[in-house]
Protein backbone atom coordinates (compact mmCIF):
# COMPACT_ATOMS: atom_id res chain seq x y z
CA UNK A 1 0.00 0.00 0.00
CA UNK A 2 1.56 3.36 -0.98
CA UNK A 3 2.37 5.66 1.91
CA UNK A 4 0.30 8.80 2.30
CA UNK A 5 1.79 12.20 1.58
CA UNK A 6 2.54 14.51 4.48
CA UNK A 7 0.05 17.21 5.45
CA UNK A 8 1.30 20.72 6.19
CA UNK A 9 0.25 24.36 6.09
CA UNK A 10 1.52 27.65 7.52
CA UNK A 11 0.79 27.63 11.26
CA UNK A 12 0.18 23.88 11.48
CA UNK A 13 1.27 22.08 14.66
CA UNK A 14 3.28 18.86 14.29
CA UNK A 15 4.44 16.12 16.64
CA UNK A 16 7.55 14.70 14.97
CA UNK A 17 9.31 11.44 15.87
CA UNK A 18 12.48 10.12 14.22
CA UNK A 19 14.21 6.87 15.19
CA UNK A 20 17.57 5.32 14.52
CA UNK A 21 17.72 2.57 11.91
CA UNK A 22 17.20 -0.88 13.47
CA UNK A 23 16.69 0.89 16.82
CA UNK A 24 20.35 1.92 16.89
CA UNK A 25 21.53 4.97 18.82
CA UNK A 26 21.58 8.26 16.95
CA UNK A 27 23.06 10.14 19.92
CA UNK A 28 26.09 8.38 21.39
CA UNK A 29 27.29 11.19 23.63
CA UNK A 30 26.84 14.85 24.48
CA UNK A 31 28.92 15.98 21.50
CA UNK A 32 26.34 14.35 19.23
CA UNK A 33 23.45 15.86 21.18
CA UNK A 34 24.96 19.35 21.22
CA UNK A 35 25.64 19.26 17.48
CA UNK A 36 22.05 18.22 16.80
CA UNK A 37 20.69 21.02 19.00
CA UNK A 38 22.94 23.62 17.39
CA UNK A 39 21.62 22.59 13.98
CA UNK A 40 18.02 22.52 15.19
CA UNK A 41 18.28 25.96 16.80
CA UNK A 42 19.84 27.51 13.71
CA UNK A 43 17.20 26.11 11.38
CA UNK A 44 14.36 27.07 13.74
CA UNK A 45 15.51 30.70 13.75
CA UNK A 46 16.24 30.88 10.01
CA UNK A 47 12.85 29.50 9.01
CA UNK A 48 10.74 31.22 11.68
CA UNK A 49 9.51 27.81 12.84
CA UNK A 50 8.16 27.63 16.41
CA UNK A 51 9.48 24.88 18.69
CA UNK A 52 7.33 24.27 21.78
CA UNK A 53 8.80 21.03 23.08
CA UNK A 54 11.51 18.48 22.35
CA UNK A 55 13.43 15.56 23.83
CA UNK A 56 16.51 13.62 22.76
CA UNK A 57 16.64 9.92 23.66
CA UNK A 58 19.66 7.79 22.61
CA UNK A 59 17.84 6.08 19.71
CA UNK A 60 15.16 8.64 18.80
CA UNK A 61 13.91 12.19 19.29
CA UNK A 62 10.62 14.07 19.60
CA UNK A 63 9.80 17.61 18.45
CA UNK A 64 6.67 19.75 18.67
CA UNK A 65 6.90 22.31 15.86
CA UNK A 66 4.62 24.87 14.27
CA UNK A 67 5.20 25.53 10.56
CA UNK A 68 6.73 28.93 9.90
CA UNK A 69 8.07 30.40 6.66
CA UNK A 70 8.96 27.06 5.04
CA UNK A 71 7.32 23.61 5.07
CA UNK A 72 8.18 21.28 7.92
CA UNK A 73 9.48 18.80 5.32
CA UNK A 74 12.18 21.33 4.35
CA UNK A 75 13.08 21.94 8.00
CA UNK A 76 13.39 18.21 8.68
CA UNK A 77 15.32 17.47 5.50
CA UNK A 78 17.95 20.05 6.42
CA UNK A 79 18.11 18.86 10.02
CA UNK A 80 18.30 15.12 9.37
CA UNK A 81 20.64 15.29 6.37
CA UNK A 82 23.09 17.65 8.04
CA UNK A 83 23.16 15.70 11.29
CA UNK A 84 23.48 12.31 9.56
CA UNK A 85 26.54 13.52 7.61
CA UNK A 86 28.13 14.83 10.82
CA UNK A 87 27.33 11.67 12.80
CA UNK A 88 28.61 9.27 10.15
CA UNK A 89 31.87 11.16 9.69
CA UNK A 90 32.48 11.46 13.41
CA UNK A 91 31.79 7.79 14.14
CA UNK A 92 33.34 6.44 10.93
CA UNK A 93 30.17 4.76 9.73
CA UNK A 94 28.24 4.75 6.45
CA UNK A 95 24.69 4.17 5.33
CA UNK A 96 21.36 5.40 6.65
CA UNK A 97 21.23 6.73 10.19
CA UNK A 98 17.46 7.12 10.53
CA UNK A 99 14.74 4.50 10.19
CA UNK A 100 12.59 5.11 7.10
CA UNK A 101 10.80 8.48 7.09
CA UNK A 102 10.34 10.49 10.24
CA UNK A 103 6.81 10.32 11.64
CA UNK A 104 4.84 13.57 11.48
CA UNK A 105 1.42 13.91 13.13
CA UNK A 106 -0.60 17.07 12.49
CA UNK A 107 -2.21 18.07 15.79
CA UNK A 108 -5.24 20.03 16.94
CA UNK A 109 -3.44 22.73 18.90
CA UNK A 110 -6.02 23.90 21.42
CA UNK A 111 -6.75 20.32 22.53
CA UNK A 112 -3.36 18.61 22.44
CA UNK A 113 -0.50 21.13 22.64
CA UNK A 114 0.06 21.05 26.41
CA UNK A 115 -0.52 17.30 26.60
CA UNK A 116 2.12 16.78 23.92
CA UNK A 117 4.63 19.07 25.59
CA UNK A 118 4.24 17.24 28.90
CA UNK A 119 4.38 13.79 27.34
CA UNK A 120 7.50 14.61 25.31
CA UNK A 121 9.35 16.32 28.16
CA UNK A 122 8.78 13.29 30.38
CA UNK A 123 10.42 10.95 27.88
CA UNK A 124 13.82 10.89 29.66
CA UNK A 125 12.13 9.67 32.86
CA UNK A 126 10.20 6.94 31.02
CA UNK A 127 13.44 5.92 29.23
CA UNK A 128 15.32 5.82 32.58
CA UNK A 129 17.75 8.44 31.28
CA UNK A 130 17.00 10.58 34.36
CA UNK A 131 15.60 9.27 37.63
CA UNK A 132 13.07 11.93 38.67
CA UNK A 133 11.67 15.37 37.97
CA UNK A 134 14.29 17.13 40.12
CA UNK A 135 16.99 15.84 37.79
CA UNK A 136 14.76 16.55 34.77
CA UNK A 137 14.49 20.21 35.81
CA UNK A 138 18.20 20.67 34.98
CA UNK A 139 18.60 18.00 32.29
CA UNK A 140 19.79 19.88 29.16
CA UNK A 141 18.52 17.48 26.50
CA UNK A 142 14.80 18.13 26.73
CA UNK A 143 12.87 21.38 26.46
CA UNK A 144 11.67 21.10 30.07
CA UNK A 145 14.89 22.57 31.52
CA UNK A 146 14.57 25.64 29.28
CA UNK A 147 10.98 26.18 30.40
CA UNK A 148 12.18 25.92 34.00
CA UNK A 149 14.80 28.61 33.31
CA UNK A 150 17.75 26.30 34.02
CA UNK A 151 19.12 26.17 30.46
CA UNK A 152 19.16 28.90 27.82
CA UNK A 153 17.52 28.00 24.49
CA UNK A 154 16.84 31.22 22.60
CA UNK A 155 15.20 29.30 19.75
CA UNK A 156 12.57 27.62 21.94
CA UNK A 157 9.11 29.23 22.34
CA UNK A 158 9.46 29.44 26.12
CA UNK A 159 7.43 32.59 26.82
CA UNK A 160 4.62 31.41 24.55
CA UNK A 161 4.21 28.14 26.50
CA UNK A 162 4.52 29.75 29.94
CA UNK A 163 1.84 32.32 29.02
CA UNK A 164 -0.61 29.40 28.81
CA UNK A 165 -0.19 28.94 32.57
CA UNK A 166 0.05 32.57 33.78
CA UNK A 167 1.29 35.95 32.58
CA UNK A 168 3.59 36.13 35.62
CA UNK A 169 6.59 34.00 34.79
CA UNK A 170 7.39 32.72 38.28
CA UNK A 171 3.80 31.55 38.79
CA UNK A 172 3.68 30.11 35.27
CA UNK A 173 6.81 28.04 35.92
CA UNK A 174 5.40 26.68 39.18
CA UNK A 175 2.11 25.70 37.52
CA UNK A 176 3.85 24.25 34.47
CA UNK A 177 6.11 22.08 36.67
CA UNK A 178 3.12 20.82 38.69
CA UNK A 179 1.36 19.98 35.41
CA UNK A 180 4.39 18.00 34.17
CA UNK A 181 4.88 16.20 37.48
CA UNK A 182 1.25 15.09 37.48
CA UNK A 183 1.83 13.38 34.13
CA UNK A 184 4.53 11.03 35.46
CA UNK A 185 1.91 8.63 36.79
CA UNK A 186 0.21 8.40 33.39
CA UNK A 187 3.12 6.48 31.81
CA UNK A 188 3.07 5.92 28.07
CA UNK A 189 0.26 7.62 26.15
CA UNK A 190 -0.68 5.59 23.06
CA UNK A 191 -3.48 8.07 22.42
CA UNK A 192 -0.80 10.67 21.64
CA UNK A 193 1.45 8.50 19.47
CA UNK A 194 -0.73 5.66 18.14
CA UNK A 195 -2.67 5.53 14.89
CA UNK A 196 -5.67 7.21 13.38
CA UNK A 197 -9.10 6.80 14.85
CA UNK A 198 -7.97 5.18 18.10
CA UNK A 199 -5.58 8.01 18.83
CA UNK A 200 -7.94 10.83 17.87
CA UNK A 201 -10.85 9.20 19.69
CA UNK A 202 -8.89 8.86 22.93
CA UNK A 203 -8.48 5.06 22.83
CA UNK A 204 -10.63 2.08 21.85
CA UNK A 205 -13.02 2.47 24.78
CA UNK A 206 -13.95 5.98 23.68
CA UNK A 207 -14.24 4.91 20.04
CA UNK A 208 -16.53 1.96 20.86
CA UNK A 209 -18.70 4.16 23.08
CA UNK A 210 -19.19 6.61 20.22
CA UNK A 211 -20.04 3.78 17.83
CA UNK A 212 -22.69 2.45 20.21
CA UNK A 213 -24.18 5.93 20.19
CA UNK A 214 -23.99 5.86 16.37
CA UNK A 215 -21.43 8.68 16.35
CA UNK A 216 -18.87 8.17 13.59
CA UNK A 217 -15.98 10.55 13.17
CA UNK A 218 -13.59 11.09 10.31
CA UNK A 219 -10.07 9.85 11.11
CA UNK A 220 -6.62 9.77 9.55
CA UNK A 221 -3.39 8.27 10.92
CA UNK A 222 -1.51 11.48 10.07
CA UNK A 223 -3.77 13.68 12.22
CA UNK A 224 -4.38 14.01 15.97
CA UNK A 225 -7.70 15.73 16.56
CA UNK A 226 -11.46 15.33 16.62
CA UNK A 227 -13.56 14.45 13.58
CA UNK A 228 -14.31 18.05 12.61
CA UNK A 229 -10.63 18.96 12.78
CA UNK A 230 -9.66 15.94 10.67
CA UNK A 231 -12.31 16.83 8.08
CA UNK A 232 -11.09 20.43 7.95
CA UNK A 233 -7.42 19.43 7.57
CA UNK A 234 -8.10 16.85 4.85
CA UNK A 235 -10.26 19.31 2.93
CA UNK A 236 -7.50 21.94 3.04
CA UNK A 237 -4.91 19.34 2.03
CA UNK A 238 -7.03 18.30 -0.96
CA UNK A 239 -7.31 21.94 -2.06
CA UNK A 240 -3.54 22.36 -1.76
CA UNK A 241 -2.90 19.17 -3.73
CA UNK A 242 -5.20 20.36 -6.52
CA UNK A 243 -3.46 23.75 -6.47
CA UNK A 244 -0.01 22.12 -6.73
CA UNK A 245 -1.19 19.83 -9.55
CA UNK A 246 -2.49 22.82 -11.50
CA UNK A 247 0.81 24.69 -11.06
CA UNK A 248 2.73 21.66 -12.32
CA UNK A 249 0.37 21.13 -15.26
CA UNK A 250 0.83 24.78 -16.29
CA UNK A 251 4.61 24.45 -16.19
CA UNK A 252 5.33 26.72 -13.26
CA UNK A 253 8.95 26.92 -12.17
CA UNK A 254 11.07 29.68 -10.63
CA UNK A 255 11.47 31.55 -13.92
CA UNK A 256 7.74 31.45 -14.65
CA UNK A 257 7.02 32.77 -11.14
CA UNK A 258 9.48 35.60 -11.81
CA UNK A 259 7.57 36.38 -15.01
CA UNK A 260 4.31 36.50 -13.04
CA UNK A 261 5.91 38.87 -10.53
CA UNK A 262 6.92 41.15 -13.42
CA UNK A 263 3.34 41.17 -14.70
CA UNK A 264 1.68 42.10 -11.39
CA UNK A 265 4.32 44.63 -10.36
CA UNK A 266 4.96 46.10 -13.84
CA UNK A 267 8.70 45.44 -13.88
CA UNK A 268 11.21 44.07 -16.37
CA UNK A 269 12.65 40.59 -15.63
CA UNK A 270 16.13 42.04 -15.12
CA UNK A 271 14.79 44.17 -12.26
CA UNK A 272 13.43 41.15 -10.37
CA UNK A 273 16.78 39.36 -10.39
CA UNK A 274 18.94 42.45 -9.91
CA UNK A 275 20.56 43.11 -6.54
CA UNK A 276 19.97 46.34 -4.68
CA UNK A 277 17.68 47.92 -2.11
CA UNK A 278 15.42 49.93 -4.38
CA UNK A 279 11.97 49.44 -2.72
CA UNK A 280 10.19 48.15 -5.84
CA UNK A 281 12.89 45.54 -6.49
CA UNK A 282 12.88 44.44 -2.86
CA UNK A 283 9.09 43.97 -2.98
CA UNK A 284 9.34 42.04 -6.25
CA UNK A 285 12.00 39.68 -4.90
CA UNK A 286 9.96 39.22 -1.73
CA UNK A 287 6.87 38.22 -3.68
CA UNK A 288 9.01 35.88 -5.77
CA UNK A 289 10.38 34.23 -2.61
CA UNK A 290 6.92 33.87 -1.08
CA UNK A 291 5.36 32.21 -4.11
CA UNK A 292 8.42 30.04 -4.75
CA UNK A 293 8.55 28.68 -1.18
CA UNK A 294 4.84 28.44 -0.38
CA UNK A 295 3.42 27.41 -3.75
CA UNK A 296 6.22 25.43 -5.40
CA UNK A 297 8.13 24.24 -2.34
CA UNK A 298 11.44 25.55 -3.71
CA UNK A 299 14.11 25.45 -1.01
CA UNK A 300 15.39 28.64 0.56
CA UNK A 301 18.91 27.41 -0.19
CA UNK A 302 18.17 27.49 -3.94
CA UNK A 303 16.66 30.96 -3.65
CA UNK A 304 19.68 32.06 -1.65
CA UNK A 305 21.96 31.01 -4.51
CA UNK A 306 19.80 32.50 -7.27
CA UNK A 307 19.18 35.82 -5.53
CA UNK A 308 22.57 36.04 -3.79
CA UNK A 309 20.87 36.55 -0.44
CA UNK A 310 21.61 34.92 2.92
CA UNK A 311 19.20 32.26 4.19
CA UNK A 312 17.95 34.66 6.85
CA UNK A 313 17.45 37.27 4.12
CA UNK A 314 15.34 34.83 2.10
CA UNK A 315 13.33 33.96 5.20
CA UNK A 316 12.56 37.64 5.81
CA UNK A 317 11.67 38.04 2.13
CA UNK A 318 9.14 35.21 2.37
CA UNK A 319 7.39 36.93 5.28
CA UNK A 320 7.47 40.30 3.49
CA UNK A 321 6.19 38.69 0.30
CA UNK A 322 3.26 37.12 2.15
CA UNK A 323 2.24 40.54 3.47
CA UNK A 324 2.57 42.11 0.01
CA UNK A 325 0.48 39.36 -1.60
CA UNK A 326 -2.31 39.66 0.98
CA UNK A 327 -2.39 43.47 1.04
CA UNK A 328 -2.59 43.72 -2.75
CA UNK A 329 -4.59 40.51 -3.35
CA UNK A 330 -1.85 39.17 -5.65
CA UNK A 331 -2.39 35.53 -6.68
CA UNK A 332 -0.01 33.28 -8.56
CA UNK A 333 -2.94 31.69 -10.37
CA UNK A 334 -6.60 32.57 -10.20
CA UNK A 335 -8.81 29.95 -8.57
Order of alpha helices (4+ residues) and beta strands (2+ residues): beta-alpha-beta-beta-alpha-beta-alpha-alpha-alpha-alpha-alpha-alpha-alpha-alpha-alpha-beta-alpha-alpha-alpha-alpha-alpha-alpha
